[in-house]
Amino acid sequence: MRFVCNWSAPDAGRDPGYASACVGYMNSGKPMDQFDGFQVVSRVFYPQSGGGMMLVEANSLWHVYQFTGPWTKAFGVSIDVIPALSDEEFVSAEAAIAAAQS
């Protein structure tokens, strides 16, 4: 399953500890970006607002929480998780819906 994770840090990310933790995580080789049942596909930061977005592939929401939970607990980061479909999945779903309606 794919999930879009939009996050924002309190105070627009002005906490120096938050920025330091993000940079440290990136410089340490992003150790939790991939584990059994989870992978970060893409990530972008919005430095002007202290947030960003990730596209992840995960077996379940539990796997997403396993990645995001430490950030929410340590820095009060808010994360909106949105289930998503790939191009192929969307086209297949639309074909199945159209077939069921005819």
C-alpha positions, 0 to 999 in steps of 0.5 A: 500500500502507498501512503502520503504522509504530510508532516508539520513541526510545532512552531514552524520547525523553529526548534533547533533540536528538530532541525538538528535531528532531521539533519542528523537522521539524513547524515546517518544514512536514514536508517529507518527509511527501509525495514520489513514492510516499510520503505520511504519512496520519496521525501521533500522538506518545506523548510519555510514552514517546518514540514514536508511530505513523504510517499511511502510503501507500507504493508499497513498503517502500523508500519507507517506509525512505527516510522512516524511515532518517534518523531511525533513523540520526540518533537510533537510533529503532526502527521496526516497519513493519506492512503494513495494509489499508483497510476496502475492501481487507479486505472485498474480500480476505475476499470473495475468500478466501470465494469461493475456499473455496466 
